Amino acid sequence: MERINAVPVSFFGKGAISLLPPELRKRNLKRALIVTDKFQYESGAAAKVGDKLLEAGAAYAVYYNVQPNPTTTVVNECINAARALQVDFLAALGGGSAIDTAKAVSIVMANGGKVEDYEGVDKSHTHGIPIVAINTTAGTGSEVTSYYVITDPVRHSKMAMADPNCMVTIAINDIDFMMTMPPALTAATGMDVMTHAIEAVCSTTATPLTDKDAVWSITKVKDYLPRAVANGSDEEARTMMAYAENIAGMAFSNGGLGMVHAMAHSLGGFYNLPHGVCNAVLLPRVIAFNGQTPAGQERFRTVAAALELPGAATMSGPEAVKAVVACIAALNKTVGIAGSLKELKGVDPKDFGSLADLALHDSCMTTNIIQPTKDQVISVYQAAYEGR
């Protein structure tokens, strides 16, 4: 038996934000807090969302202090604002940082306590207050997943929460909000999508249903991410990347993740690095590690086929692993991702033991195809640092 998690309502396509007001009126939602960052506020994107809320008869205020890798401090500030305003729903405008912040606020408002209480799997008792998620990046898939990640500044680590009670009520993927993403952000969020899809395929809890979505997403990221990075005005590339991130999100939300995300969470939380970049640099090294077993090799034959690599149909397991590693490394280079952890600000090998401890306790590690030792996690960090 399996549980399939899905967002009740999703609106997709250019101009999809216009579909929001009737849905809000139908649900009788009246008081909102827009949860976003300073860029979305100053660019006018928050006002554009606010206009749709007003059109639906909903009053709103804006919290615009969300930062990349949102911390418990940001979540607590947002909770205080939402409670003071007595809101009955949240409108998250942004990528994973804004949507994850809204999920944390939603869960705490409905369940009480503090956000730290919900680290892990299925820790809440009731569904959070409604969330409208207006996605502005083609990356995290947070608008359709049962996951959220918040940084604990005391431990310098990311807390990963897996909980269907955090899922949003209305998800909107409107590429009008994505067209101005700069190339570096497009690349980082796009490689996050690739990591989601590959880890979903290789998860110990993958199913034919999640494989279907993950394999499709791998193919589309390979085809369209370089185009979106090269030309941000390429509407077809932006649209297909939006579909790919959304569908990969559904795949990993139901199929699980793995070692890349566990290691990236500890790395990004410790050094405050971009999540997508951490994933991208670690991905080929974790593929090589997970490809040591027959089960891993068979899964990477599936990935090789999804990447449409020459001769994929007749590759042996070890050949598939080698080919996939080379393909991902080449894609990273094409879209301008760093080739090693040494190139990322602040990363120091003396911290790898501490990072490994954090990664081993991350909930994403539980569905990795191999359960690594601490020394093995350190060795993968070291390989990524040295660029090998």
C-alpha positions as a Python dict, from the first residue, in 0.01 Angstrom:
ca = {
    (1, 'M'): (0, 0, 0),
    (2, 'E'): (108, 357, -60),
    (3, 'R'): (-20, 707, 8),
    (4, 'I'): (-21, 951, -283),
    (5, 'N'): (10, 1318, -188),
    (6, 'A'): (-127, 1578, -430),
    (7, 'V'): (-218, 1947, -423),
    (8, 'P'): (-597, 1998, -439),
    (9, 'V'): (-584, 2270, -708),
    (10, 'S'): (-305, 2365, -951),
    (11, 'F'): (-315, 2643, -1210),
    (12, 'F'): (-55, 2629, -1485),
    (13, 'G'): (52, 2847, -1777),
    (14, 'K'): (120, 3203, -1880),
    (15, 'G'): (-125, 3434, -1703),
    (16, 'A'): (-248, 3160, -1467),
    (17, 'I'): (-258, 3405, -1175),
    (18, 'S'): (-586, 3534, -1323),
    (19, 'L'): (-754, 3207, -1221),
    (20, 'L'): (-692, 3272, -851),
    (21, 'P'): (-974, 3515, -750),
    (22, 'P'): (-1270, 3280, -825),
    (23, 'E'): (-1096, 3000, -634),
    (24, 'L'): (-1046, 3222, -329),
    (25, 'R'): (-1409, 3337, -338),
    (26, 'K'): (-1525, 2977, -361),
    (27, 'R'): (-1325, 2892, -51),
    (28, 'N'): (-1436, 3209, 132),
    (29, 'L'): (-1078, 3309, 219),
    (30, 'K'): (-1073, 3670, 337),
    (31, 'R'): (-750, 3772, 513),
    (32, 'A'): (-403, 3697, 374),
    (33, 'L'): (-38, 3751, 452),
    (34, 'I'): (179, 3753, 139),
    (35, 'V'): (505, 3580, 233),
    (36, 'T'): (787, 3686, 2),
    (37, 'D'): (1131, 3844, -30),
    (38, 'K'): (1245, 4199, -84),
    (39, 'F'): (1305, 4154, -458),
    (40, 'Q'): (952, 4030, -526),
    (41, 'Y'): (817, 4317, -313),
    (42, 'E'): (1021, 4590, -483),
    (43, 'S'): (975, 4452, -835),
    (44, 'G'): (599, 4484, -812),
    (45, 'A'): (530, 4109, -820),
    (46, 'A'): (383, 4119, -469),
    (47, 'A'): (151, 4403, -570),
    (48, 'K'): (39, 4201, -873),
    (49, 'V'): (-57, 3914, -642),
    (50, 'G'): (-216, 4162, -402),
    (51, 'D'): (-437, 4294, -681),
    (52, 'K'): (-574, 3943, -736),
    (53, 'L'): (-640, 3905, -365),
    (54, 'L'): (-832, 4232, -361),
    (55, 'E'): (-1024, 4122, -668),
    (56, 'A'): (-1132, 3818, -467),
    (57, 'G'): (-1243, 4040, -178),
    (58, 'A'): (-950, 3943, 44),
    (59, 'A'): (-756, 4196, 251),
    (60, 'Y'): (-381, 4146, 273),
    (61, 'A'): (-51, 4259, 418),
    (62, 'V'): (302, 4172, 302),
    (63, 'Y'): (590, 4012, 491),
    (64, 'Y'): (895, 4057, 267),
    (65, 'N'): (1193, 3956, 482),
    (66, 'V'): (1229, 3599, 353),
    (67, 'Q'): (1594, 3515, 279),
    (68, 'P'): (1757, 3226, 94),
    (69, 'N'): (1786, 2928, 330),
    (70, 'P'): (1513, 3074, 558),
    (71, 'T'): (1586, 3047, 928),
    (72, 'T'): (1373, 2983, 1235),
    (73, 'T'): (1404, 3357, 1307),
    (74, 'V'): (1233, 3443, 978),
    (75, 'V'): (963, 3184, 1045),
    (76, 'N'): (896, 3321, 1393),
    (77, 'E'): (872, 3680, 1264),
    (78, 'C'): (626, 3568, 1000),
    (79, 'I'): (419, 3370, 1253),
    (80, 'N'): (394, 3678, 1475),
    (81, 'A'): (279, 3891, 1182),
    (82, 'A'): (22, 3634, 1068),
    (83, 'R'): (-121, 3596, 1419),
    (84, 'A'): (-138, 3971, 1476),
    (85, 'L'): (-329, 4012, 1151),
    (86, 'Q'): (-556, 3712, 1223),
    (87, 'V'): (-510, 3582, 868),
    (88, 'D'): (-702, 3282, 740),
    (89, 'F'): (-456, 3199, 461),
    (90, 'L'): (-102, 3262, 342),
    (91, 'A'): (6, 3360, -11),
    (92, 'A'): (365, 3246, -68),
    (93, 'L'): (531, 3431, -356),
    (94, 'G'): (874, 3306, -455),
    (95, 'G'): (1075, 2989, -482),
    (96, 'G'): (1141, 2728, -217),
    (97, 'S'): (1248, 2981, 46),
    (98, 'A'): (916, 3169, 48),
    (99, 'I'): (700, 2858, 8),
    (100, 'D'): (889, 2663, 275),
    (101, 'T'): (858, 2959, 513),
    (102, 'A'): (483, 2968, 454),
    (103, 'K'): (458, 2592, 513),
    (104, 'A'): (638, 2623, 845),
    (105, 'V'): (417, 2915, 950),
    (106, 'S'): (106, 2725, 842),
    (107, 'I'): (197, 2415, 1045),
    (108, 'V'): (286, 2607, 1363),
    (109, 'M'): (-27, 2823, 1344),
    (110, 'A'): (-250, 2517, 1318),
    (111, 'N'): (-62, 2286, 1555),
    (112, 'G'): (107, 2515, 1809),
    (113, 'G'): (456, 2489, 1951),
    (114, 'K'): (760, 2600, 1753),
    (115, 'V'): (895, 2506, 1413),
    (116, 'E'): (1177, 2297, 1563),
    (117, 'D'): (913, 2058, 1700),
    (118, 'Y'): (829, 1941, 1349),
    (119, 'E'): (1171, 1831, 1223),
    (120, 'G'): (1148, 1482, 1076),
    (121, 'V'): (859, 1285, 931),
    (122, 'D'): (484, 1328, 1000),
    (123, 'K'): (527, 1530, 1320),
    (124, 'S'): (213, 1747, 1300),
    (125, 'H'): (-138, 1640, 1402),
    (126, 'T'): (-359, 1853, 1179),
    (127, 'H'): (-335, 2025, 841),
    (128, 'G'): (-186, 2372, 838),
    (129, 'I'): (-385, 2682, 748),
    (130, 'P'): (-443, 2721, 370),
    (131, 'I'): (-154, 2830, 148),
    (132, 'V'): (-162, 2974, -202),
    (133, 'A'): (181, 2918, -358),
    (134, 'I'): (278, 3140, -651),
    (135, 'N'): (601, 2986, -776),
    (136, 'T'): (865, 3218, -924),
    (137, 'T'): (1145, 2966, -989),
    (138, 'A'): (1156, 2642, -1185),
    (139, 'G'): (1338, 2453, -914),
    (140, 'T'): (1229, 2333, -574),
    (141, 'G'): (885, 2194, -653),
    (142, 'S'): (784, 2311, -307),
    (143, 'E'): (444, 2423, -437),
    (144, 'V'): (344, 2056, -487),
    (145, 'T'): (551, 1866, -228),
    (146, 'S'): (499, 1739, 124),
    (147, 'Y'): (845, 1867, 224),
    (148, 'Y'): (981, 2188, 367),
    (149, 'V'): (1327, 2285, 489),
    (150, 'I'): (1414, 2549, 750),
    (151, 'T'): (1762, 2643, 873),
    (152, 'D'): (1844, 2622, 1243),
    (153, 'P'): (2103, 2899, 1297),
    (154, 'V'): (2198, 2756, 1638),
    (155, 'R'): (2310, 2421, 1494),
    (156, 'H'): (2409, 2570, 1155),
    (157, 'S'): (2203, 2298, 990),
    (158, 'K'): (1889, 2257, 784),
    (159, 'M'): (1586, 2086, 933),
    (160, 'A'): (1406, 1870, 677),
    (161, 'M'): (1035, 1813, 740),
    (162, 'A'): (827, 1559, 549),
    (163, 'D'): (461, 1605, 629),
    (164, 'P'): (150, 1593, 406),
    (165, 'N'): (-16, 1840, 642),
    (166, 'C'): (211, 2113, 501),
    (167, 'M'): (92, 2079, 142),
    (168, 'V'): (-42, 2391, -22),
    (169, 'T'): (-407, 2436, -114),
    (170, 'I'): (-363, 2620, -445),
    (171, 'A'): (-44, 2601, -654),
    (172, 'I'): (21, 2848, -935),
    (173, 'N'): (295, 2815, -1197),
    (174, 'D'): (271, 3125, -1413),
    (175, 'I'): (583, 3184, -1624),
    (176, 'D'): (517, 3558, -1622),
    (177, 'F'): (670, 3542, -1271),
    (178, 'M'): (973, 3342, -1394),
    (179, 'M'): (1092, 3527, -1703),
    (180, 'T'): (1329, 3763, -1517),
    (181, 'M'): (1525, 3492, -1334),
    (182, 'P'): (1897, 3559, -1395),
    (183, 'P'): (2109, 3284, -1556),
    (184, 'A'): (2284, 3176, -1234),
    (185, 'L'): (1954, 3130, -1050),
    (186, 'T'): (1801, 2955, -1351),
    (187, 'A'): (2096, 2713, -1356),
    (188, 'A'): (2093, 2643, -982),
    (189, 'T'): (1719, 2588, -961),
    (190, 'G'): (1723, 2380, -1279),
    (191, 'M'): (1990, 2147, -1145),
    (192, 'D'): (1781, 2116, -829),
    (193, 'V'): (1506, 1979, -1054),
    (194, 'M'): (1747, 1730, -1210),
    (195, 'T'): (1858, 1617, -864),
    (196, 'H'): (1497, 1573, -751),
    (197, 'A'): (1419, 1359, -1053),
    (198, 'I'): (1731, 1140, -1038),
    (199, 'E'): (1699, 1087, -663),
    (200, 'A'): (1331, 999, -702),
    (201, 'V'): (1427, 729, -956),
    (202, 'C'): (1694, 592, -722),
    (203, 'S'): (1494, 612, -398),
    (204, 'T'): (1421, 289, -214),
    (205, 'T'): (1054, 391, -209),
    (206, 'A'): (1026, 466, -583),
    (207, 'T'): (720, 328, -760),
    (208, 'P'): (612, 297, -1124),
    (209, 'L'): (400, 609, -1068),
    (210, 'T'): (693, 818, -941),
    (211, 'D'): (928, 673, -1203),
    (212, 'K'): (694, 790, -1479),
    (213, 'D'): (712, 1149, -1358),
    (214, 'A'): (1081, 1148, -1267),
    (215, 'V'): (1198, 999, -1597),
    (216, 'W'): (997, 1254, -1798),
    (217, 'S'): (1145, 1537, -1592),
    (218, 'I'): (1503, 1417, -1642),
    (219, 'T'): (1457, 1426, -2018),
    (220, 'K'): (1304, 1774, -2018),
    (221, 'V'): (1567, 1929, -1790),
    (222, 'K'): (1839, 1789, -2015),
    (223, 'D'): (1666, 1941, -2320),
    (224, 'Y'): (1547, 2277, -2187),
    (225, 'L'): (1768, 2392, -1900),
    (226, 'P'): (2060, 2498, -2124),
    (227, 'R'): (1816, 2695, -2339),
    (228, 'A'): (1659, 2870, -2038),
    (229, 'V'): (2003, 2964, -1903),
    (230, 'A'): (2123, 3091, -2242),
    (231, 'N'): (1808, 3295, -2311),
    (232, 'G'): (1579, 3381, -2023),
    (233, 'S'): (1320, 3513, -2267),
    (234, 'D'): (1276, 3171, -2429),
    (235, 'E'): (912, 3111, -2336),
    (236, 'E'): (910, 2749, -2448),
    (237, 'A'): (1217, 2669, -2238),
    (238, 'R'): (1074, 2851, -1935),
    (239, 'T'): (740, 2673, -1974),
    (240, 'M'): (894, 2328, -2006),
    (241, 'M'): (1124, 2386, -1708),
    (242, 'A'): (818, 2491, -1505),
    (243, 'Y'): (646, 2167, -1600),
    (244, 'A'): (963, 1968, -1525),
    (245, 'E'): (1010, 2114, -1176),
    (246, 'N'): (643, 2066, -1092),
    (247, 'I'): (634, 1705, -1208),
    (248, 'A'): (970, 1621, -1046),
    (249, 'G'): (828, 1770, -726),
    (250, 'M'): (534, 1531, -737),
    (251, 'A'): (775, 1243, -805),
    (252, 'F'): (1002, 1301, -508),
    (253, 'S'): (718, 1407, -279),
    (254, 'N'): (574, 1059, -321),
    (255, 'G'): (890, 863, -402),
    (256, 'G'): (1150, 1013, -171),
    (257, 'L'): (1497, 1163, -212),
    (258, 'G'): (1841, 1048, -101),
    (259, 'M'): (2202, 1116, -16),
    (260, 'V'): (2249, 1421, -239),
    (261, 'H'): (1982, 1616, -56),
    (262, 'A'): (2093, 1494, 286),
    (263, 'M'): (2448, 1614, 216),
    (264, 'A'): (2332, 1936, 47),
    (265, 'H'): (2111, 2027, 342),
    (266, 'S'): (2403, 2006, 584),
    (267, 'L'): (2640, 2183, 343),
    (268, 'G'): (2399, 2466, 261),
    (269, 'G'): (2289, 2513, 621),
    (270, 'F'): (2645, 2519, 754),
    (271, 'Y'): (2783, 2769, 502),
    (272, 'N'): (2460, 2943, 387),
    (273, 'L'): (2514, 2829, 28),
    (274, 'P'): (2251, 2807, -250),
    (275, 'H'): (2069, 2475, -227),
    (276, 'G'): (2060, 2408, -600),
    (277, 'V'): (2435, 2468, -636),
    (278, 'C'): (2511, 2232, -348),
    (279, 'N'): (2294, 1964, -509),
    (280, 'A'): (2452, 2013, -850),
    (281, 'V'): (2811, 1983, -728),
    (282, 'L'): (2737, 1679, -511),
    (283, 'L'): (2514, 1497, -763),
    (284, 'P'): (2776, 1332, -988),
    (285, 'R'): (2982, 1224, -684),
    (286, 'V'): (2683, 1065, -511),
    (287, 'I'): (2583, 893, -836),
    (288, 'A'): (2930, 737, -848),
    (289, 'F'): (2895, 624, -486),
    (290, 'N'): (2542, 485, -521),
    (291, 'G'): (2639, 314, -845),
    (292, 'Q'): (2860, 65, -663),
    (293, 'T'): (2574, -180, -606),
    (294, 'P'): (2377, -387, -861),
    (295, 'A'): (2054, -222, -747),
    (296, 'G'): (2203, 124, -797),
    (297, 'Q'): (2347, 30, -1135),
    (298, 'E'): (2008, -91, -1257),
    (299, 'R'): (1846, 236, -1153),
    (300, 'F'): (2116, 434, -1334),
    (301, 'R'): (2045, 237, -1651),
    (302, 'T'): (1697, 392, -1626),
    (303, 'V'): (1852, 737, -1575),
    (304, 'A'): (2086, 687, -1873),
    (305, 'A'): (1786, 607, -2092),
    (306, 'A'): (1601, 917, -1963),
    (307, 'L'): (1906, 1129, -2050),
    (308, 'E'): (1890, 974, -2399),
    (309, 'L'): (2258, 879, -2385),
    (310, 'P'): (2393, 700, -2693),
    (311, 'G'): (2381, 323, -2647),
    (312, 'A'): (2185, 347, -2323),
    (313, 'A'): (1968, 48, -2411),
    (314, 'T'): (2266, -188, -2420),
    (315, 'M'): (2483, -39, -2145),
    (316, 'S'): (2593, -254, -1855),
    (317, 'G'): (2526, -119, -1506),
    (318, 'P'): (2880, 12, -1452),
    (319, 'E'): (2881, 167, -1800),
    (320, 'A'): (2552, 344, -1724),
    (321, 'V'): (2686, 486, -1398),
    (322, 'K'): (2999, 618, -1570),
    (323, 'A'): (2798, 770, -1855),
    (324, 'V'): (2546, 938, -1625),
    (325, 'V'): (2823, 1087, -1410),
    (326, 'A'): (2990, 1231, -1721),
    (327, 'C'): (2661, 1367, -1855),
    (328, 'I'): (2569, 1545, -1531),
    (329, 'A'): (2920, 1690, -1495),
    (330, 'A'): (2898, 1819, -1853),
    (331, 'L'): (2553, 1969, -1794),
    (332, 'N'): (2681, 2145, -1481),
    (333, 'K'): (2963, 2295, -1688),
    (334, 'T'): (2728, 2400, -1969),
    (335, 'V'): (2501, 2595, -1735),
    (336, 'G'): (2787, 2750, -1536),
    (337, 'I'): (2776, 2553, -1211),
    (338, 'A'): (3099, 2527, -1009),
    (339, 'G'): (3300, 2214, -1073),
    (340, 'S'): (3396, 2150, -712),
    (341, 'L'): (3315, 2242, -353),
    (342, 'K'): (3655, 2413, -337),
    (343, 'E'): (3508, 2685, -561),
    (344, 'L'): (3224, 2760, -317),
    (345, 'K'): (3277, 3030, -58),
    (346, 'G'): (3384, 2913, 285),
    (347, 'V'): (3386, 2537, 234),
    (348, 'D'): (3662, 2381, 448),
    (349, 'P'): (3748, 2008, 457),
    (350, 'K'): (3803, 2028, 833),
    (351, 'D'): (3424, 2061, 867),
    (352, 'F'): (3342, 1746, 667),
    (353, 'G'): (3311, 1530, 980),
    (354, 'S'): (3050, 1762, 1126),
    (355, 'L'): (2870, 1788, 793),
    (356, 'A'): (2863, 1408, 765),
    (357, 'D'): (2705, 1377, 1111),
    (358, 'L'): (2431, 1620, 1009),
    (359, 'A'): (2374, 1445, 675),
    (360, 'L'): (2342, 1102, 835),
    (361, 'H'): (2060, 1231, 1055),
    (362, 'D'): (1875, 1400, 769),
    (363, 'S'): (1540, 1238, 685),
    (364, 'C'): (1632, 1229, 313),
    (365, 'M'): (1910, 978, 384),
    (366, 'T'): (1662, 710, 491),
    (367, 'T'): (1553, 641, 131),
    (368, 'N'): (1901, 642, -23),
    (369, 'I'): (1983, 322, -208),
    (370, 'I'): (2289, 271, 17),
    (371, 'Q'): (2301, 358, 387),
    (372, 'P'): (2652, 505, 407),
    (373, 'T'): (2892, 519, 700),
    (374, 'K'): (3026, 848, 829),
    (375, 'D'): (3360, 782, 663),
    (376, 'Q'): (3188, 718, 330),
    (377, 'V'): (2995, 1046, 349),
    (378, 'I'): (3319, 1229, 429),
    (379, 'S'): (3487, 1065, 130),
    (380, 'V'): (3209, 1186, -102),
    (381, 'Y'): (3244, 1541, 35),
    (382, 'Q'): (3618, 1513, -22),
    (383, 'A'): (3575, 1394, -380),
    (384, 'A'): (3338, 1684, -448),
    (385, 'Y'): (3584, 1927, -289),
    (386, 'E'): (3872, 1805, -501),
    (387, 'G'): (3662, 1796, -819),
    (388, 'R'): (3709, 1428, -891),
}
